[in-house]
Amino acid sequence: MTIDHHVAARLKGRSPAWRLGAATTAAIGIVLTAWSLSTDFVEASNNGFFGDAATYYMLGHSLADDLDFEYQREDLVRVWQEYPGGPEGVFLKRGKGSHLFFAKSFIYPLLASPFIWLFGTNGFMVFHALLMTLSFACAYAFLVARSHPVAALIFALAFVFVSVAPVYMVQIAPDFFNFAIVLFAFFFWCYKEVAGPAPGGSARSWRTRWLLAPRSDVVAAALLGVAMFSKPTQIMLIAPLLVSAVLRRQWWRGLKIGGVFAAVAVGLFVINTAVTGEWNYQGGDRKTFYGAGGVNFRGGFPLQSDQSTFETVGLGREGGGLLTDVLLTHDALLEVFPHNLGYFMFGRHTGFAIYFFPGVVAVLLFLAATRDRAMWQWLTFAAGVGSAIVLLLYMPFTYSGGGGPVGNRYFLGSYGVFLFLVPPLQTAIAGLVAMAISAVFVSPILSNPFFASTHPYEHSKTGLYRWLPTELTMVNDLPVNTGPSSRIRQPLGGTPPVFAYFIDDNIYNREGDAFWVRGESSADILLRAPIAPEADAAGFPPGASLHIDKLTAILESGPKPNRVVISTGGDRRIIDMAPSSQQTIELAMPHGMPYRYDPRYPTNYVYSITISSSTGFVPMFENGAPDSRFLGVMVRLIPTYGDGR
């Protein structure tokens, strides 16, 4: 068997590092493309939408099949051809001429539309497979430019695949797209810094002309303009490119970068204005629609019937405003923000060190490599940290993206910049450590990303996650809120009743104002203090924000002796209980975490308590009752309120 001598000559000129990267990238691309084409995406998604998927699904198909941005009856009919439940959670807005448009950024479904046209709904996954393959290629190419090929390969695999990012690859949403676009942008900007300037001479390849020349900055700026339009909170990521040019006194280069970034971002907003009549795709007259009704809204979708119109169905939404009444308060700046810094890093549901651990390793390697830290890397580091701080300040009560996502979907777009902090690697140790520790946390969700997407609360109930703090600042946007309604906002004791959120499966469903803790288990509960009602017998002014000053716990044991431990953050008690006995204790409570998502409503205060039972029993085997639960201790919680004055 012979090979064309021209091909052989080209292969001979390729380095082993290049061949390793090319072969691995090709293998990844083949596997991911085959997966994206062979998977029954609708069935894997439990035949329904979650998050914002309905909006992007409909907009993507509208662009691919109808070549327009408008919501019409044909778009609604198309949904039922695949999804029997309809477009649950679709966002629409009234645009110019009273036409209806999809109230989300169009850039992600627009770029996905050619693949949707070719492959149907699986085209979203084909598009994501391409983005993932290119993300790995960029990661490897950057790292191998000054690292051992094996070390570069292992770290690139860990960074891209052993994090929460692949979970978002299976979702019809722009979060994975944002991650890939930002990573591409920083690759175009940073690669020349590690691979050296473009060589002279006339025989320049495409690689040397674009990747190693200043012109690659234009590509980076354009991609960041796209990323900013897709998610405006990513605007800070252009700063390293601009500041680097200024520090080097490359004025014309800085002007080009800023000009291209502004032209792309502004141009996309201009297109949105021209199409819909509104520059802000989430502003104006905007509503969310569900098949079933709820409090203050009627179920159904516009154009579903003659009686279903934009005015008669749906839930009104306000978007696009800067909520200064919330963001610039004492609570938000001096209490919520410091706690959010800890939650952002180590939170049970959103922690950067938990869901993006390879990024933590990249930061540690950068800080440890004192001889290899360049100014452009310091600027990249500042942009990544700055993006996190801006996100926490701008969205203190929903910085992970709202709707109970897996990890922090809003920061996924900025995760890619941390790759470019990695110094030269001579061994695979750093990549293996990043892979091993990250796998401890993300393996449960990566093993079945579809299930993790539709059940984002399951993985955090067990294992090491139980040792991590629960994000009190996002009580109504934690993943548990996407689960059964019997687990959230459950009224317990008190006048008015305190509301409980059962974070794990170690508490059985509420029975009146009491509940059973599972035997030989420890249960985590969030309590949200209510607002004083209009007619309050306790003397609090109507609408006052109530604090829980102390908590009375009434405990009932089963037929076995038990040791119960209760911790509130302000008090901890160990109670030894005789069989079939009852005890009442009072516990001091901490100040509570202020929670005020909407300026139209008063502040709530949120508390975390843990209750554990050392023994348990099964009623079916103790007294013949038809109850097969493994019960530990029955608990009634009665708060004593104060108004914080």
LODRENGU-893811 format. One line per field, with one value per residue (C-alpha): chain; x, y, z; residue number from 1. Coordinates in pm, 1 decimal. Example, Ala and Ser with C-alpha at 12.3 -4.5 7.8 and 13.67 -1.06 7.14 Angstrom:
<nodes>
chaine = [A A]
x = [1230.0 1367.0]
y = [-450.0 -106.0]
z = [780.0 714.0]
num = [1 2]
</nodes>
This chain:
<nodes>
chaine = [A A A A A A A A A A A A A A A A A A A A A A A A A A A A A A A A A A A A A A A A A A A A A A A A A A A A A A A A A A A A A A A A A A A A A A A A A A A A A A A A A A A A A A A A A A A A A A A A A A A A A A A A A A A A A A A A A A A A A A A A A A A A A A A A A A A A A A A A A A A A A A A A A A A A A A A A A A A A A A A A A A A A A A A A A A A A A A A A A A A A A A A A A A A A A A A A A A A A A A A A A A A A A A A A A A A A A A A A A A A A A A A A A A A A A A A A A A A A A A A A A A A A A A A A A A A A A A A A A A A A A A A A A A A A A A A A A A A A A A A A A A A A A A A A A A A A A A A A A A A A A A A A A A A A A A A A A A A A A A A A A A A A A A A A A A A A A A A A A A A A A A A A A A A A A A A A A A A A A A A A A A A A A A A A A A A A A A A A A A A A A A A A A A A A A A A A A A A A A A A A A A A A A A A A A A A A A A A A A A A A A A A A A A A A A A A A A A A A A A A A A A A A A A A A A A A A A A A A A A A A A A A A A A A A A A A A A A A A A A A A A A A A A A A A A A A A A A A A A A A A A A A A A A A A A A A A A A A A A A A A A A A A A A A A A A A A A A A A A A A A A A A A A A A A A A A A A A A A A A A A A A A A A A A A A A A A A A A A A A A A A A A A A A A A A A A A A A A A A A A A A A A A A A A A A A A A A A A A A A A A A A A A A A A A A A A A A A A A A A A A A A A A A]
x = [0.0 149.1 75.0 92.4 439.7 301.3 85.7 377.9 593.9 335.8 294.6 668.5 684.2 427.6 558.4 454.7 268.2 69.6 -13.5 -121.7 -352.4 -494.1 -566.4 -728.8 -935.5 -1052.4 -1147.5 -1341.9 -1519.0 -1617.6 -1753.1 -1942.8 -2093.2 -2204.6 -2353.8 -2536.7 -2690.7 -2785.6 -2934.2 -3310.6 -3283.2 -3652.9 -3686.0 -3357.3 -3497.3 -3798.4 -4020.6 -4027.0 -3844.5 -3653.2 -3511.5 -3527.2 -3510.9 -3860.0 -3772.9 -3446.6 -3600.5 -3881.4 -3656.0 -3400.9 -3666.4 -3829.5 -3497.5 -3414.9 -3756.1 -3933.1 -3636.0 -3787.4 -3770.6 -4146.2 -4366.4 -4654.0 -4907.7 -4688.9 -4416.2 -4659.3 -4786.6 -4428.1 -4360.7 -4640.1 -4498.0 -4213.2 -4301.1 -4640.3 -4640.0 -4597.4 -4344.5 -4350.6 -4180.5 -4151.0 -4068.8 -4243.4 -4265.7 -4478.5 -4274.5 -4337.5 -4669.4 -4810.6 -4622.0 -4495.1 -4124.9 -3914.9 -3780.5 -3426.3 -3102.2 -3114.9 -2742.4 -2717.2 -3018.7 -2917.8 -2575.7 -2731.7 -3003.7 -2803.3 -2753.1 -3121.6 -3217.8 -2998.9 -3060.2 -3377.9 -3377.4 -3062.3 -2894.4 -2860.2 -2650.0 -2445.2 -2367.8 -2266.5 -2050.0 -1864.8 -1819.8 -1689.9 -1445.0 -1308.8 -1290.2 -1067.3 -855.5 -801.8 -723.7 -468.7 -308.9 -258.4 -116.2 110.8 272.5 497.6 418.7 494.6 234.6 105.7 78.1 -108.6 -341.0 -434.3 -497.1 -701.7 -917.6 -964.1 -1048.9 -1304.3 -1457.7 -1420.1 -1620.1 -1984.9 -1945.8 -2051.3 -2381.4 -2470.3 -2372.6 -2696.1 -2918.9 -3091.6 -2961.0 -2677.8 -2471.5 -2240.4 -2226.6 -2112.5 -1840.9 -1708.1 -1721.7 -1529.7 -1272.0 -1225.6 -1186.2 -914.4 -738.9 -713.5 -581.4 -346.2 -200.5 48.9 177.0 293.1 375.4 573.2 521.7 452.3 771.9 884.3 890.1 626.9 540.0 308.4 41.3 -308.5 -198.2 91.2 -104.6 -394.0 -300.2 47.7 -19.3 -194.1 -484.9 -605.1 -706.1 -979.2 -1125.4 -1104.6 -1277.4 -1554.9 -1617.0 -1629.7 -1881.9 -2097.8 -2053.3 -2149.8 -2468.1 -2556.0 -2491.0 -2429.2 -2272.2 -1968.7 -1883.2 -1579.2 -1400.6 -1293.9 -1094.0 -771.3 -738.1 -785.0 -566.2 -288.1 -277.5 -271.7 9.8 213.2 133.2 -19.6 -286.5 -401.7 -427.4 -639.0 -866.1 -919.0 -999.4 -1243.3 -1394.8 -1455.9 -1596.9 -1834.4 -1932.7 -2027.5 -2208.9 -2390.7 -2463.4 -2638.8 -2847.8 -2933.6 -3052.2 -3264.8 -3413.1 -3483.1 -3655.1 -3851.1 -3862.2 -3682.3 -3305.5 -3338.2 -3456.0 -3565.0 -3729.2 -4065.9 -4397.5 -4269.7 -4443.4 -4380.2 -4630.3 -4716.5 -4978.8 -5138.2 -5241.1 -5122.0 -5141.5 -5224.6 -5211.1 -5402.5 -5246.4 -5209.6 -5007.2 -5084.3 -5250.7 -5325.7 -5694.2 -5903.9 -5940.9 -5568.5 -5398.0 -5093.0 -5324.3 -5538.2 -5276.2 -4929.7 -4739.7 -4605.9 -4230.9 -4011.3 -3658.3 -3361.0 -3373.2 -3108.2 -3277.2 -3093.9 -3353.2 -3216.2 -2852.2 -2742.8 -2882.3 -2695.9 -2813.6 -2696.4 -2355.0 -2252.8 -2429.5 -2522.9 -2211.4 -1954.4 -2151.4 -2191.9 -1813.9 -1795.7 -2094.5 -1948.2 -1632.4 -1762.1 -2142.9 -2321.7 -2503.7 -2290.8 -1932.5 -1657.0 -1419.0 -1681.7 -1812.9 -1512.5 -1222.2 -978.4 -1014.5 -902.9 -597.4 -520.0 -529.1 -306.9 -54.2 -48.8 6.5 279.8 468.1 646.8 882.3 619.9 351.0 312.5 113.3 -146.4 -211.5 -254.4 -507.7 -686.0 -692.1 -833.3 -1103.3 -1210.2 -1222.2 -1383.9 -1656.6 -1737.0 -1754.4 -1973.0 -2205.8 -2234.6 -2301.5 -2545.6 -2738.7 -2690.7 -2998.9 -2972.7 -2606.8 -2614.8 -2873.7 -3206.4 -3435.7 -3220.2 -2941.0 -2659.2 -2364.6 -2333.3 -2459.1 -2410.7 -2039.5 -1987.3 -1918.0 -1624.4 -1483.7 -1283.4 -1059.7 -893.0 -738.5 -506.8 -352.1 -183.0 198.4 426.3 361.7 632.5 442.2 82.5 52.9 -144.0 -390.8 -434.4 -493.8 -747.9 -917.4 -924.5 -1055.7 -1304.0 -1432.7 -1519.8 -1777.4 -1892.4 -1892.0 -2249.8 -2376.7 -2152.9 -2259.3 -2608.9 -2614.2 -2973.9 -3095.3 -2881.1 -3032.7 -3391.1 -3319.9 -3055.6 -3124.2 -3045.1 -2664.5 -2630.7 -2823.2 -2544.3 -2168.6 -1928.1 -2195.4 -2354.0 -2044.8 -2079.6 -2278.6 -2621.7 -2664.1 -2915.6 -2906.0 -3082.4 -3348.0 -3612.6 -3374.0 -3200.1 -3236.6 -3472.6 -3733.0 -3748.5 -3844.4 -4171.9 -4373.5 -4401.6 -4035.6 -4044.0 -4220.9 -4386.8 -4574.1 -4472.2 -4545.1 -4571.0 -4815.2 -4781.3 -4628.7 -4259.8 -4178.5 -3946.9 -3736.8 -3628.9 -3290.2 -3235.5 -3427.8 -3366.5 -3696.8 -4027.7 -4312.2 -4477.1 -4764.3 -4959.9 -4702.1 -4465.6 -4230.8 -4022.3 -3645.6 -3520.2 -3357.7 -2978.8 -2960.6 -2887.4 -3129.8 -3073.5 -3360.5 -3391.6 -3642.6 -3773.0 -3935.4 -4260.5 -4375.0 -4614.1 -4970.5 -5207.4 -5384.7 -5118.3 -5208.9 -4847.4 -4819.4 -4586.3 -4667.1 -4824.0 -4559.8 -4277.2 -3983.7 -3990.5 -3680.3 -3674.4 -3535.7 -3562.7 -3691.0 -3891.6 -3844.2 -4089.7 -3935.6 -4107.9 -3908.4 -4015.9 -3993.2 -3612.9 -3391.1 -3248.3 -2989.5 -3098.7 -2863.6 -2998.8 -2780.4 -2908.9 -2586.5 -2652.5 -2703.4 -2635.1 -2810.8 -2763.3 -3080.3 -3089.9 -3442.9 -3600.1 -3823.9 -4165.4 -4091.5 -4134.0 -3903.0 -3929.1 -3622.0 -3557.4 -3273.6 -3113.9 -3109.6 -2855.5 -2951.5 -3059.2 -2967.0 -3159.1 -3336.1 -3501.9 -3513.6 -3771.5 -3788.9 -4167.2 -4160.1 -4013.3 -3703.3 -3731.0 -3476.9 -3348.4 -3198.4 -3032.8 -3077.5 -2956.1 -3131.3 -2984.2 -3123.7 -2887.5 -3141.0 -3451.0 -3737.9 -3979.8 -4341.6 -4440.3 -4209.3 -4274.2 -4652.0 -4784.0 -4878.9 -4884.9 -4585.1 -4254.5 -4062.2 -3743.0 -3833.4 -3602.4 -3757.7 -4073.0 -4013.4 -4235.1 -4069.5 -4233.2 -4057.9 -4070.6 -4058.2 -3906.9 -3893.4 -3519.8 -3561.2]
y = [0.0 334.9 694.2 981.2 1130.2 1483.3 1372.8 1181.7 1490.0 1700.2 1440.6 1416.7 1789.6 1774.7 1750.6 1467.1 1725.3 1836.0 1477.6 1390.7 1691.6 1638.8 1271.5 1336.4 1624.4 1414.2 1127.5 1362.7 1518.8 1180.7 1047.9 1365.2 1401.0 1038.5 1084.8 1403.9 1238.8 906.8 1028.1 1068.9 1414.0 1459.9 1131.5 1189.0 1524.5 1348.1 1473.1 1822.5 2152.5 2285.3 2628.6 2857.0 2570.3 2626.4 2979.0 2883.0 2571.9 2771.0 3056.4 2814.0 2629.2 2955.1 3077.9 2743.1 2661.2 2995.7 3234.2 3479.2 3586.5 3613.6 3393.9 3260.6 2982.1 2758.7 2778.1 2658.1 2370.8 2262.3 2216.1 1960.9 1750.9 1658.6 1770.7 1654.5 1907.8 2215.6 2498.7 2524.1 2842.0 3016.1 3388.5 3621.0 3996.5 4234.5 4406.0 4659.9 4641.8 4432.5 4130.2 3876.6 3790.9 3557.2 3747.5 3608.4 3680.0 3553.2 3500.1 3145.2 2999.7 3195.3 3029.3 2692.7 2726.7 2574.0 2259.6 2259.5 2288.6 1987.8 1762.0 1885.7 1930.5 1716.8 1997.8 2182.3 1891.3 1873.0 2243.2 2183.0 1886.4 2114.3 2379.4 2122.8 1977.4 2321.5 2412.5 2115.0 2193.7 2551.6 2440.0 2185.1 2418.9 2692.1 2458.1 2257.0 2571.9 2570.8 2245.2 1876.1 1728.7 1469.9 1728.8 1962.1 1682.9 1575.3 1928.4 2019.1 1709.5 1790.3 2155.2 2097.6 1761.4 1713.9 2015.9 2111.4 2232.6 1904.0 1912.0 2231.1 2072.4 1869.7 2171.4 2390.1 2711.7 2958.9 2883.6 2632.1 2853.3 3144.4 2928.5 2822.4 3168.6 3329.6 3049.4 3094.8 3470.2 3442.3 3175.4 3413.0 3683.7 3474.7 3216.3 3456.7 3538.4 3180.9 3072.1 3380.6 3642.4 3554.3 3471.9 3679.3 3568.0 3526.1 3159.9 3212.6 2963.2 3058.1 2968.6 3213.1 3485.6 3490.9 3324.5 3470.6 3816.5 4113.3 4063.4 3777.7 4044.5 4150.4 3798.8 3793.5 4131.0 4024.6 3703.5 3896.1 4131.9 3828.5 3701.2 4038.6 4050.5 3696.6 3769.3 4139.9 4059.3 3939.1 4292.8 4306.5 4035.3 4285.3 4480.4 4269.7 4320.5 4696.8 4746.7 4532.7 4749.5 5066.9 4941.2 4857.4 5198.6 5027.0 5290.5 5186.0 4824.2 4927.7 5136.6 4844.8 4608.1 4850.3 4947.2 4590.8 4487.2 4784.8 4742.4 4377.6 4422.5 4740.7 4598.5 4297.8 4520.6 4733.7 4421.8 4331.1 4681.6 4667.7 4331.5 4368.3 4743.4 4712.2 4705.6 4504.5 4154.3 4104.7 4443.2 4592.1 4408.2 4058.2 3748.2 3380.8 3114.7 2776.1 2520.0 2524.1 2835.8 2957.7 3246.4 3571.1 3424.7 3199.4 2901.6 2853.7 2993.7 3284.5 3171.8 2829.4 2914.9 3216.7 3288.4 3256.2 3586.5 3763.2 3966.3 3683.1 3419.5 3412.3 3566.2 3919.4 3965.2 4266.9 4254.0 4461.1 4713.8 4795.6 4729.0 4993.9 4963.5 4614.1 4633.2 4946.0 4862.8 4796.4 4434.8 4366.0 4527.6 4453.4 4126.0 3944.2 4022.6 3890.6 3568.7 3538.9 3546.3 3230.1 3072.2 3155.5 2960.7 2674.1 2675.3 2341.9 2424.6 2695.8 2673.8 2755.1 2520.5 2245.3 2265.2 2431.4 2283.6 2277.1 2655.8 2663.3 2454.4 2695.3 2988.6 2809.2 2716.6 3075.8 3220.8 2965.2 3019.9 3341.1 3333.9 3274.7 3528.4 3780.4 4103.3 3968.6 3682.0 3919.6 4108.4 3784.0 3688.3 4029.7 3994.5 3653.6 3771.2 4099.2 3917.2 3718.3 4029.0 4217.0 3916.7 3896.3 4268.8 4287.5 3968.1 3907.2 3685.9 3493.4 3499.8 3137.1 3209.0 3148.0 2851.2 2610.7 2525.7 2275.0 2477.4 2841.5 2870.7 3248.6 3213.0 2927.7 3186.5 3327.9 2991.1 2953.9 3254.3 3071.2 2821.0 3092.8 3138.8 2797.5 2826.7 2579.9 2221.2 1957.5 1676.9 1559.0 1583.0 1909.9 1780.2 1450.0 1623.6 1857.3 1562.6 1344.2 1601.6 1750.5 1403.2 1341.8 1619.3 1622.8 1250.5 1204.9 1470.8 1384.1 1019.2 1124.3 1491.2 1473.1 1351.0 1610.0 1884.0 1782.9 1691.6 1946.3 1890.7 1518.0 1513.5 1762.6 1548.3 1302.9 1259.7 1548.1 1798.1 1763.9 1921.0 2236.2 2547.0 2599.7 2932.9 3112.6 3417.7 3221.6 3041.6 3065.9 2980.6 2678.0 2352.6 2210.7 2455.9 2258.4 1940.3 1828.4 2111.5 1911.7 1993.6 2373.2 2661.5 2421.7 2602.0 2485.6 2637.9 3002.0 3286.1 3347.7 3009.8 2986.2 2837.1 2537.0 2407.6 2042.8 2033.7 1657.7 1329.5 1281.2 1446.9 1286.9 1500.0 1733.0 1597.5 1900.9 2131.2 1843.5 1613.9 1301.6 1299.2 979.2 730.9 731.6 1041.4 1410.7 1649.9 2004.4 2253.3 2616.5 2835.3 3156.0 3397.7 3547.7 3907.1 4036.9 4017.4 4311.2 4216.5 4093.5 4009.8 4016.3 4391.9 4400.2 4667.9 4530.5 4435.2 4422.1 4189.5 3933.0 3775.8 3444.5 3534.4 3182.7 2846.3 2603.0 2239.5 1974.5 1630.0 1289.5 966.1 620.4 286.8 304.3 537.4 814.2 1088.2 1396.0 1678.7 2017.2 2299.4 2640.9 2829.3 3021.5 2725.7 2352.7 2100.4 1728.6 1566.1 1210.7 1074.0 770.5 544.1 690.3 1018.4 1388.0 1679.9 2052.2 2270.4 2631.3 2728.2 3065.8 3177.6 3384.3 3714.8 3546.8 3608.3 3897.9 3798.4 4058.1 3953.8 4211.8 4572.5 4555.5 4318.3 4347.9 4161.4 3801.8 3646.8 3296.4 3047.0 2708.1 2429.2 2070.9 1790.4 1443.6 1122.0 847.8 562.8 471.1 224.7 93.3 107.8 -190.8 -411.0 -246.2 -228.3 -369.3 -26.7 -2.9 232.1 113.0 435.7 431.5 692.9 867.9 1158.8 1364.5 1738.6 2041.3 2380.1 2692.3 3025.7 3327.1 3636.2 3978.4 4262.3 4322.1 4652.4]
z = [0.0 -100.7 -9.4 -253.3 -214.7 -178.3 113.9 262.3 239.9 417.2 692.6 731.0 791.4 1069.5 1424.1 1656.6 1867.1 1563.1 1464.8 1820.1 1834.1 1486.0 1546.4 1885.6 1750.9 1457.0 1689.1 1917.3 1619.8 1475.2 1805.0 1894.3 1547.4 1545.3 1891.1 1790.2 1484.1 1644.2 1973.7 1997.8 2147.1 2218.5 2405.8 2590.1 2706.0 2857.9 2572.9 2713.0 2738.6 3036.5 3099.9 2797.8 2548.8 2405.4 2292.8 2123.5 1971.1 1811.2 1699.4 1553.5 1354.6 1247.5 1106.3 946.8 800.3 758.2 728.6 977.3 1341.8 1394.4 1611.1 1401.0 1422.8 1202.4 1466.9 1731.3 1516.2 1449.8 1821.2 1868.0 1586.6 1824.0 2176.6 2309.8 2592.9 2376.4 2414.6 2793.3 2911.1 2574.5 2596.8 2352.9 2315.4 2118.2 1849.4 1578.9 1402.1 1689.4 1557.0 1807.8 1831.3 2041.2 2341.9 2339.4 2157.5 1800.1 1736.2 1875.4 1689.5 1377.3 1362.8 1446.9 1179.5 887.1 1093.8 1194.2 827.3 745.0 1044.8 1212.6 1588.9 1614.9 1424.6 1755.0 1881.8 1560.4 1602.5 1962.9 1860.0 1617.4 1886.6 2135.7 1883.8 1796.5 2165.2 2231.5 1925.3 2044.9 2399.4 2283.3 2026.7 2285.8 2549.5 2319.2 2182.5 2489.7 2672.5 2633.9 2393.6 2643.1 2919.8 2683.0 2570.7 2924.5 3048.4 2740.2 2790.1 3158.7 3097.3 2822.9 2912.1 3289.0 3399.0 3384.5 3022.7 2852.6 3042.2 2856.1 2526.3 2540.5 2608.8 2350.1 2498.4 2423.3 2735.0 2568.9 2259.7 2479.1 2633.6 2293.4 2132.3 2420.8 2418.6 2041.7 2086.4 2349.9 2145.4 1849.0 2080.5 2295.7 2057.0 1901.6 2251.4 2308.7 1951.8 1851.8 1578.3 1216.6 1025.6 732.4 374.6 110.3 172.2 465.9 554.9 668.0 1018.1 1020.1 839.8 1085.5 1410.4 1446.7 1308.0 1475.9 1236.0 1454.0 1706.9 1466.0 1471.5 1852.6 1881.9 1643.0 1838.9 2166.5 2007.2 1929.5 2286.6 2430.5 2221.8 2327.8 2697.9 2776.2 3114.9 2915.5 2806.9 3036.6 2839.6 2571.4 2831.0 2819.8 2444.8 2471.6 2777.8 2630.5 2318.5 2528.7 2752.1 2443.1 2292.5 1991.9 1941.0 1596.3 1708.0 2006.1 1784.6 1547.9 1833.8 1993.6 1660.1 1545.4 1883.9 1889.6 1525.0 1569.8 1902.2 1799.4 1456.6 1606.4 1832.2 1527.5 1346.3 1646.9 1645.0 1272.1 1298.9 1623.0 1678.4 2014.1 2070.1 2392.5 2308.0 2668.6 2718.7 2633.5 2644.1 2729.1 2863.5 2939.6 2836.4 2983.4 2893.1 3238.1 3424.5 3760.4 4001.0 3819.6 3468.5 3231.8 3059.5 2686.1 2398.1 2165.3 1839.0 1986.7 1944.9 1858.5 2230.2 2305.4 2234.7 2369.4 2594.7 2731.8 2820.0 2969.5 3256.8 3224.1 3264.0 3316.1 3182.9 3089.2 3371.8 3629.7 3964.5 4167.6 4446.0 4500.8 4390.4 4575.8 4918.1 5241.8 5236.7 4880.9 4915.1 5272.6 5353.9 5034.1 4829.0 5081.9 5121.4 4745.1 4705.8 4916.5 4743.5 4402.0 4485.4 4700.2 4680.2 4671.4 4348.3 4183.3 4314.0 4065.7 4248.2 4226.9 3870.2 3701.4 3897.3 3600.5 3597.9 3962.0 3872.6 3589.1 3831.5 4084.8 3814.4 3694.6 4041.2 4113.1 3785.8 3884.1 3583.8 3317.7 3402.9 3123.6 3132.1 2887.3 3129.3 3422.5 3212.6 3128.0 3495.2 3586.3 3319.5 3451.6 3812.3 3711.9 3520.9 3833.2 4051.9 3803.0 3784.6 4164.1 4195.5 3905.0 3986.3 4358.0 4389.6 4063.8 3957.2 3839.7 3571.7 3743.0 3697.0 3899.0 3651.1 3697.2 3821.8 3719.9 3363.0 3353.0 3429.3 3184.4 2913.9 3110.6 3216.4 2895.2 2965.2 3255.3 3013.6 2889.2 3231.3 3215.6 3205.2 3019.1 3132.7 3116.2 3286.5 3286.2 3665.2 3667.5 3410.5 3589.4 3923.5 3762.6 3597.2 3908.4 4155.9 3912.8 3825.5 4191.2 4164.8 3802.3 3718.0 3847.9 3609.7 3313.7 3326.4 3215.8 3112.0 2987.7 3325.8 3503.6 3289.1 3361.6 3726.3 3829.9 4199.8 4219.1 4215.7 4502.7 4751.5 4825.9 4853.5 4900.8 4796.9 5140.0 5295.5 5085.5 5183.0 5029.5 4852.6 5075.9 4849.3 4572.9 4772.5 4499.0 4215.0 4361.6 4162.8 4426.3 4294.8 3969.2 4152.7 4312.3 4462.9 4786.2 4854.9 4831.5 5006.1 5250.2 5532.9 5879.0 6220.8 6319.9 6267.5 5980.0 5885.1 5803.8 5462.0 5431.2 5140.8 5173.5 5000.4 5004.1 5027.3 5399.5 5487.1 5399.3 5271.0 5519.8 5734.2 5846.0 6002.0 6087.9 5897.3 5953.1 5919.2 5762.1 6000.9 6037.4 5818.9 5826.3 5655.8 5530.4 5536.8 5435.5 5619.4 5467.5 5710.0 5573.9 5546.3 5812.1 5673.5 5650.8 5974.4 6214.3 6570.6 6688.5 6646.0 6344.7 6085.9 5765.6 5510.6 5768.2 5698.5 5976.7 6131.5 6315.3 6657.5 6796.7 6680.9 6890.4 6785.8 6908.0 6858.7 6872.3 6866.7 6751.2 6932.3 6951.7 7155.5 6941.9 6943.9 6749.2 6655.9 6540.8 6413.6 6310.3 6247.7 6569.3 6799.4 6811.8 7033.6 7095.2 7230.8 7364.4 7338.8 7502.8 7288.8 7203.2 7380.4 7305.8 7379.8 7315.2 7277.5 7184.4 6952.4 6892.2 6530.6 6335.4 6174.8 5851.7 5489.7 5328.4 5007.8 4787.0 4426.5 4318.7 4444.8 4444.4 4742.0 5093.8 5204.0 5322.3 5557.4 5490.2 5736.2 5707.8 5962.0 5977.6 6165.6 6205.5 6351.6 6473.4 6460.0 6268.1 6236.8 5975.2 6106.0 5893.0 6099.5 6436.9 6460.6 6132.7 5994.7 5612.7 5618.5 5473.5 5529.3 5735.1 5996.2 6238.6 6428.5 6374.0 6390.0 6435.3 6392.9 6535.9 6481.7 6711.2 6493.3 6530.3 6279.6 6316.4 6499.9]
num = [1 2 3 4 5 6 7 8 9 10 11 12 13 14 15 16 17 18 19 20 21 22 23 24 25 26 27 28 29 30 31 32 33 34 35 36 37 38 39 40 41 42 43 44 45 46 47 48 49 50 51 52 53 54 55 56 57 58 59 60 61 62 63 64 65 66 67 68 69 70 71 72 73 74 75 76 77 78 79 80 81 82 83 84 85 86 87 88 89 90 91 92 93 94 95 96 97 98 99 100 101 102 103 104 105 106 107 108 109 110 111 112 113 114 115 116 117 118 119 120 121 122 123 124 125 126 127 128 129 130 131 132 133 134 135 136 137 138 139 140 141 142 143 144 145 146 147 148 149 150 151 152 153 154 155 156 157 158 159 160 161 162 163 164 165 166 167 168 169 170 171 172 173 174 175 176 177 178 179 180 181 182 183 184 185 186 187 188 189 190 191 192 193 194 195 196 197 198 199 200 201 202 203 204 205 206 207 208 209 210 211 212 213 214 215 216 217 218 219 220 221 222 223 224 225 226 227 228 229 230 231 232 233 234 235 236 237 238 239 240 241 242 243 244 245 246 247 248 249 250 251 252 253 254 255 256 257 258 259 260 261 262 263 264 265 266 267 268 269 270 271 272 273 274 275 276 277 278 279 280 281 282 283 284 285 286 287 288 289 290 291 292 293 294 295 296 297 298 299 300 301 302 303 304 305 306 307 308 309 310 311 312 313 314 315 316 317 318 319 320 321 322 323 324 325 326 327 328 329 330 331 332 333 334 335 336 337 338 339 340 341 342 343 344 345 346 347 348 349 350 351 352 353 354 355 356 357 358 359 360 361 362 363 364 365 366 367 368 369 370 371 372 373 374 375 376 377 378 379 380 381 382 383 384 385 386 387 388 389 390 391 392 393 394 395 396 397 398 399 400 401 402 403 404 405 406 407 408 409 410 411 412 413 414 415 416 417 418 419 420 421 422 423 424 425 426 427 428 429 430 431 432 433 434 435 436 437 438 439 440 441 442 443 444 445 446 447 448 449 450 451 452 453 454 455 456 457 458 459 460 461 462 463 464 465 466 467 468 469 470 471 472 473 474 475 476 477 478 479 480 481 482 483 484 485 486 487 488 489 490 491 492 493 494 495 496 497 498 499 500 501 502 503 504 505 506 507 508 509 510 511 512 513 514 515 516 517 518 519 520 521 522 523 524 525 526 527 528 529 530 531 532 533 534 535 536 537 538 539 540 541 542 543 544 545 546 547 548 549 550 551 552 553 554 555 556 557 558 559 560 561 562 563 564 565 566 567 568 569 570 571 572 573 574 575 576 577 578 579 580 581 582 583 584 585 586 587 588 589 590 591 592 593 594 595 596 597 598 599 600 601 602 603 604 605 606 607 608 609 610 611 612 613 614 615 616 617 618 619 620 621 622 623 624 625 626 627 628 629 630 631 632 633 634 635 636 637 638 639 640 641 642 643 644 645]
</nodes>
